[in-house]
């Protein structure tokens, strides 16, 4: 029996596609499990690489003599248009339903969010921080549906913290430049010392450098002062470090 011809994209097809957004569909149940953007042969080349969950499904299909269906969702795009459409598709479908590890390149301003979240973010007044505080960005872990315990655990572990600045009295959970909660720090411990309600996949808590704190919710007066306030003025432009120190 002749082997199926391997699909390739001619130069004419590549030129017509320009940038595009594509999806992988599991032929066993018809479910879409990955969304990506690219140009040229990206949709085909990406079959052999990527996130562990996607790679697992692809291995399962290969063992069964199957391959994913590849749908082009939109084509003839500029790179900027492709990035926005990729992000919108991932937002609509939801990362838990996909094997994408992150929400896409367009998760900044304009990304999907509950209206209450947008009101809190866009209407946040500037914080004036008078206390010693560590601002901790939890952008990769934050979800609108997080429980109080999950938010606490996502904030307290696991970070590379300057030993000379661990005297801060408070730690703030920050998402998209807005303080979401404030905790009073009782102590810093080596990462992995305490139990967490959940773990970020792939996080190495015991790399010898990372720390985690234990503590409790700050008193109500402190929380009212800082919660849902913007910390934009405390973040240097282009800063990548998830940890910022104020009055430490």
C-alpha positions as CSV (number, residue, x, y, z in Angstrom):
1,X,0.0,0.0,0.0
2,X,1.6,3.3,-1.0
3,X,2.5,5.7,1.8
4,X,0.5,9.0,1.9
5,X,2.2,11.9,0.3
6,X,3.6,14.3,2.8
7,X,1.9,17.7,2.7
8,X,4.1,20.6,1.6
9,X,3.3,24.2,0.8
10,X,4.4,25.6,-2.5
11,X,5.9,29.1,-2.8
12,X,2.6,30.2,-4.4
13,X,0.6,29.0,-1.4
14,X,3.0,30.5,1.1
15,X,2.8,33.9,-0.6
16,X,-1.0,33.7,-0.6
17,X,-1.2,32.7,3.0
18,X,1.1,35.4,4.3
19,X,0.7,35.3,8.1
20,X,-2.1,33.1,9.3
21,X,-3.7,31.6,12.4
22,X,-4.1,27.8,12.5
23,X,-5.6,25.2,14.8
24,X,-5.0,21.5,15.5
25,X,-8.0,19.3,15.8
26,X,-8.0,15.8,17.3
27,X,-9.6,13.4,14.7
28,X,-10.7,11.1,17.5
29,X,-13.2,13.4,19.0
30,X,-13.2,16.5,16.8
31,X,-11.9,18.7,19.6
32,X,-9.6,21.6,18.9
33,X,-6.6,21.3,21.1
34,X,-4.1,24.0,19.9
35,X,-4.1,27.4,18.3
36,X,-1.0,29.1,16.8
37,X,0.1,31.7,14.4
38,X,2.8,31.7,11.8
39,X,3.8,32.0,8.2
40,X,5.2,29.7,5.5
41,X,5.3,26.1,6.8
42,X,4.9,26.9,10.5
43,X,1.6,25.0,10.9
44,X,3.3,21.8,9.5
45,X,6.7,22.3,11.2
46,X,5.1,22.9,14.6
47,X,3.8,19.3,14.7
48,X,7.1,18.1,16.1
49,X,7.7,20.7,18.8
50,X,6.1,22.7,21.5
51,X,4.3,22.4,24.8
52,X,4.3,19.0,26.7
53,X,0.5,18.6,26.6
54,X,0.4,19.2,22.8
55,X,3.4,16.8,22.3
56,X,1.6,14.1,24.3
57,X,-1.6,14.3,22.1
58,X,0.6,14.2,19.0
59,X,2.4,11.1,20.2
60,X,-0.9,9.4,21.0
61,X,-2.1,10.1,17.5
62,X,1.1,8.9,15.9
63,X,0.9,5.6,17.9
64,X,-2.6,5.1,16.5
65,X,-1.5,5.9,12.9
66,X,-3.4,9.2,13.0
67,X,-2.5,12.8,12.6
68,X,-4.3,16.0,13.6
69,X,-6.5,17.9,11.2
70,X,-5.0,21.3,10.6
71,X,-7.4,24.1,10.0
72,X,-6.4,27.6,8.9
73,X,-8.6,30.0,10.8
74,X,-7.6,33.2,9.1
75,X,-4.9,33.9,6.5
76,X,-3.6,36.8,4.3
77,X,-2.8,38.7,7.5
78,X,0.0,41.0,8.7
79,X,2.0,39.8,11.7
80,X,0.2,42.2,14.0
81,X,-3.2,41.0,12.8
82,X,-2.2,37.4,13.3
83,X,-1.1,38.0,16.8
84,X,-4.4,39.7,17.7
85,X,-6.5,36.9,16.1
86,X,-4.4,34.2,17.8
87,X,-4.9,35.8,21.2
88,X,-8.7,36.3,20.6
89,X,-9.1,32.7,19.6
90,X,-7.3,31.4,22.7
91,X,-9.3,33.8,24.9
92,X,-12.5,32.6,23.4
93,X,-11.7,28.9,23.7
94,X,-9.9,29.2,27.0
95,X,-6.5,27.9,27.9
96,X,-7.8,25.0,30.1
97,X,-9.5,23.6,26.9
98,X,-6.3,23.9,24.9
99,X,-2.7,22.6,25.2
100,X,-1.3,26.2,24.8
101,X,0.8,27.0,27.8
102,X,0.0,30.7,27.7
103,X,-2.9,32.8,26.4
104,X,-1.1,34.2,23.4
105,X,0.9,37.2,22.4
106,X,-2.0,39.7,22.7
107,X,-2.7,39.3,26.4
108,X,-2.1,42.9,27.2
109,X,-4.6,45.8,26.7
110,X,-7.6,44.7,24.8
111,X,-7.6,41.0,25.8
112,X,-10.7,39.2,27.0
113,X,-11.7,39.9,30.6
114,X,-14.9,40.0,32.7
115,X,-16.3,43.6,32.8
116,X,-15.8,43.8,36.6
117,X,-12.1,43.0,36.0
118,X,-11.8,45.7,33.3
119,X,-13.5,48.3,35.6
120,X,-11.1,47.4,38.4
121,X,-8.1,47.6,36.1
122,X,-8.9,50.6,34.0
123,X,-10.4,52.6,36.8
124,X,-7.6,51.9,39.4
125,X,-6.4,55.0,41.2
126,X,-2.7,55.3,41.9
127,X,-1.4,53.6,45.1
128,X,0.7,55.8,47.5
129,X,2.7,53.2,49.3
130,X,3.8,54.3,52.8
131,X,4.8,50.9,54.1
132,X,7.7,48.6,53.4
133,X,6.3,46.3,50.7
134,X,7.3,43.8,48.0
135,X,5.2,44.0,44.9
136,X,4.9,40.5,43.3
137,X,3.6,40.2,39.8
138,X,1.6,36.9,39.3
139,X,0.6,37.5,35.7
140,X,1.3,33.9,34.6
141,X,-0.7,32.3,37.5
142,X,-3.6,34.7,38.0
143,X,-7.1,33.7,37.1
144,X,-10.3,35.6,37.8
145,X,-11.8,32.5,39.4
146,X,-8.9,31.9,41.9
147,X,-9.9,31.1,45.4
148,X,-8.4,33.1,48.3
149,X,-6.0,30.3,49.1
150,X,-4.9,29.9,45.5
151,X,-4.2,33.7,45.2
152,X,-2.2,33.5,48.5
153,X,-0.1,30.6,47.3
154,X,0.5,32.1,43.8
155,X,1.8,35.2,45.5
156,X,4.1,33.7,48.2
157,X,6.0,31.1,46.1
158,X,8.6,30.8,44.6
159,X,10.8,33.9,44.0
160,X,14.4,35.0,43.9
161,X,14.3,37.7,46.6
162,X,17.1,40.1,47.5
163,X,18.3,38.9,51.0
164,X,18.8,42.5,52.1
165,X,15.2,43.4,51.3
166,X,13.4,40.6,53.0
167,X,12.6,43.0,55.9
168,X,9.5,44.1,54.0
169,X,6.5,43.9,56.3
170,X,3.9,43.4,53.5
171,X,3.7,41.6,50.1
172,X,1.2,42.6,47.4
173,X,-0.2,40.3,44.7
174,X,-0.1,42.3,41.5
175,X,-1.8,41.5,38.2
176,X,-1.7,43.8,35.2
177,X,-0.3,46.7,37.3
178,X,-3.1,46.6,40.0
179,X,-2.8,45.3,43.6
180,X,-5.2,42.4,44.0
181,X,-4.4,41.5,47.6
182,X,-2.1,42.4,50.5
183,X,-0.4,40.0,52.9
184,X,1.5,40.5,56.1
185,X,4.8,38.6,55.9
186,X,5.6,36.4,59.0
187,X,8.8,34.7,57.6
188,X,10.7,33.8,54.5
189,X,11.6,30.1,54.0
190,X,13.4,28.1,51.2
191,X,11.1,27.4,48.4
192,X,9.4,24.0,48.7
193,X,9.3,24.1,52.5
194,X,5.6,24.5,52.8
195,X,2.6,23.0,51.0
196,X,0.8,24.8,48.3
197,X,-2.8,24.5,47.1
198,X,-1.6,24.2,43.6
199,X,1.7,24.1,41.7
200,X,2.5,25.9,38.4
201,X,3.5,23.2,35.9
202,X,7.2,23.2,35.4
203,X,8.0,25.4,38.3
204,X,11.2,24.4,40.1
205,X,10.7,25.4,43.7
206,X,13.9,23.7,44.9
207,X,16.5,25.4,42.8
208,X,18.4,26.7,45.8
209,X,17.8,30.4,45.1
210,X,14.1,30.7,45.4
211,X,12.2,31.6,48.5
212,X,8.6,31.6,49.7
213,X,6.9,33.5,52.5
214,X,4.3,32.5,55.0
215,X,1.9,35.1,56.5
216,X,-1.7,36.1,56.5
217,X,-4.0,38.7,55.1
218,X,-3.0,42.2,56.1
219,X,-5.4,44.0,58.5
220,X,-8.4,45.5,56.9
221,X,-7.2,49.1,57.1
222,X,-4.1,48.2,55.0
223,X,-6.1,46.2,52.5
224,X,-8.5,49.1,52.0
225,X,-5.6,51.5,51.5
226,X,-3.8,49.4,48.7
227,X,-6.2,46.9,47.2
228,X,-7.3,47.6,43.6
229,X,-4.8,50.5,43.4
230,X,-2.5,50.9,40.4
231,X,1.3,50.6,41.0
232,X,2.3,51.8,37.5
233,X,4.4,54.6,39.0
234,X,6.5,52.1,40.9
235,X,7.4,50.0,37.9
236,X,10.3,51.1,35.8
237,X,9.5,51.2,32.1
238,X,10.5,47.9,30.4
239,X,11.1,46.1,33.8
240,X,10.9,42.3,33.5
241,X,11.5,41.3,37.1
242,X,8.3,40.1,38.8
243,X,9.6,41.5,42.1
244,X,9.7,45.2,43.0
245,X,10.7,46.6,46.3
246,X,9.1,49.7,47.9
247,X,10.5,51.3,51.1
248,X,12.5,48.2,51.9
